[in-house]
Amino acid sequence: MNVSDLQSHDEIAWCPGCGDFGILNAVKKALVKHNRDPKDILLVSGIGQAAKLPHYIRCNCFNGLHGRALPPAVAAKIVNRNLTVIVTTGEGDCYGEGGNHFLHNIRRNVDITVIVHDNHIYGLTKGQASPTTDLGYQTKIQTSGVIVEPFNPLEVAIALGCGFVARGYSADSDHLAELILAGINHRGFSLINVLQPCVSFNHKNTYEWYSKRIYKVDQEADYDVSNKFSAYHKCGEWDDRIPIGIIYKTERTTYEDRSGINEKQPLVDEIINNINIENILDDFI
Ligand SMILES: Cc1ncc(C[n+]2csc(CCOP(=O)(O)OP(=O)(O)O)c2C)c(N)n1
């Protein structure tokens, strides 16, 4: 497979210079290396600018409700384990409106990859603070600056025992593609939080701001990705130095292993005959 096999014909509606373009490129690069037929790949999102990404790749796509990307992604994987299921959506969608699903699906540990485009702002709705907006950042709504401590998705994921926790940067799409591929290859819930400048509504976390701070943990010879406590400590670094790379990785029993569904035929392959749909509907009348 090559990139042209993934070419969608939908017109891209992002602002010029948006970090979403780097994430789109990285997802395509990772999928080319993953080398599966587009019919075996499912991209799922909620609502937002980030959540438009599945429209821009030619494969299966489910673009659902705000905050609700994870439930259909998990359901699709459970009934059809042959699919490579990737959620690609915003931090408002995943950690705000969808926060409950984020927590409980890390616990559930179904084998999906979750890529969160973290621009630290609500982009689609034009610039309100999101769960990760830096303290003190002024928006049209938070006119005196944000007074709520930001949500740290990586710390939360590690605390909940997520087996693959990574952070990427949209302007380094080769590195990000490697993280995405590693997330796809990891068995279980994989989180890749992607730092993404929003050129229209976030005037603090810009390309320039990030380029002065970002460094790769992969290049630190003594960094141990399996050490939960040092990983937790790494996630706390923010204002002066910002680590990217695989922050934490460990093997964990998946939902599929525990529930025994891997022993059975996938539900999607079961042939169901003679269903009388009218009887089912009677229960709802
Ligand atoms: C239930 C519900 N609440 C609020 C909204 C309005 N809304 C749509 S997208 C969005 C936030 C988008 O932010 P994010 O997920 O970070 O994505 P971005 O647009 O920044 O890429 C909000 C609040 C909605 N569509 N539905």
The ligand as an SDF file (V2000), in Angstrom:
LIG
                    3D

 26 27  0  0  0  0  0  0  0  0999 V2000
  -22.9890   17.8620   23.4330 C   0  0  0  0  0  0  0  0  0  0  0  0
  -22.2270   18.9470   22.7440 C   0  0  0  0  0  0  0  0  0  0  0  0
  -21.6560   19.9040   23.4900 N   0  0  0  0  0  0  0  0  0  0  0  0
  -20.9590   20.8910   22.8840 C   0  0  0  0  0  0  0  0  0  0  0  0
  -20.8560   20.9280   21.5280 C   0  0  0  0  0  0  0  0  0  0  0  0
  -20.1050   22.0620   20.8630 C   0  0  0  0  0  0  0  0  0  0  0  0
  -18.7690   21.6480   20.4960 N   0  0  0  0  0  0  0  0  0  0  0  0
  -18.5100   21.1030   19.2800 C   0  0  0  0  0  0  0  0  0  0  0  0
  -16.8830   20.7520   19.0590 S   0  0  0  0  0  0  0  0  0  0  0  0
  -16.5240   21.3340   20.6100 C   0  0  0  0  0  0  0  0  0  0  0  0
  -15.1170   21.3370   21.1370 C   0  0  0  0  0  0  0  0  0  0  0  0
  -14.0860   21.0030   20.1510 C   0  0  0  0  0  0  0  0  0  0  0  0
  -12.8210   21.0200   20.7660 O   0  0  0  0  0  0  0  0  0  0  0  0
  -11.8100   19.8550   20.5510 P   0  0  0  0  0  0  0  0  0  0  0  0
  -12.4220   18.5360   20.7970 O   0  0  0  0  0  0  0  0  0  0  0  0
  -10.6170   20.1640   21.3770 O   0  0  0  0  0  0  0  0  0  0  0  0
  -11.4870   19.8850   18.9950 O   0  0  0  0  0  0  0  0  0  0  0  0
  -10.9150   21.0270   18.0290 P   0  0  0  0  0  0  0  0  0  0  0  0
  -12.0950   21.6570   17.3630 O   0  0  0  0  0  0  0  0  0  0  0  0
  -10.1160   21.9870   18.8760 O   0  0  0  0  0  0  0  0  0  0  0  0
  -10.0600   20.2750   17.0920 O   0  0  0  0  0  0  0  0  0  0  0  0
  -17.6490   21.7850   21.2650 C   0  0  0  0  0  0  0  0  0  0  0  0
  -17.6400   22.3560   22.6330 C   0  0  0  0  0  0  0  0  0  0  0  0
  -21.4680   19.8990   20.7810 C   0  0  0  0  0  0  0  0  0  0  0  0
  -21.3690   19.8430   19.4460 N   0  0  0  0  0  0  0  0  0  0  0  0
  -22.1590   18.9290   21.4180 N   0  0  0  0  0  0  0  0  0  0  0  0
  1  2  1  0
  2  3  1  0
  2 26  2  0
  3  4  2  0
  4  5  1  0
  5  6  1  0
  5 24  2  0
  6  7  1  0
  7  8  2  0
  7 22  1  0
  8  9  1  0
  9 10  1  0
 10 11  1  0
 10 22  2  0
 11 12  1  0
 12 13  1  0
 13 14  1  0
 14 15  2  0
 14 16  1  0
 14 17  1  0
 17 18  1  0
 18 19  2  0
 18 20  1  0
 18 21  1  0
 22 23  1  0
 24 25  1  0
 24 26  1  0
M  CHG  1   7   1
M  END
$$$$
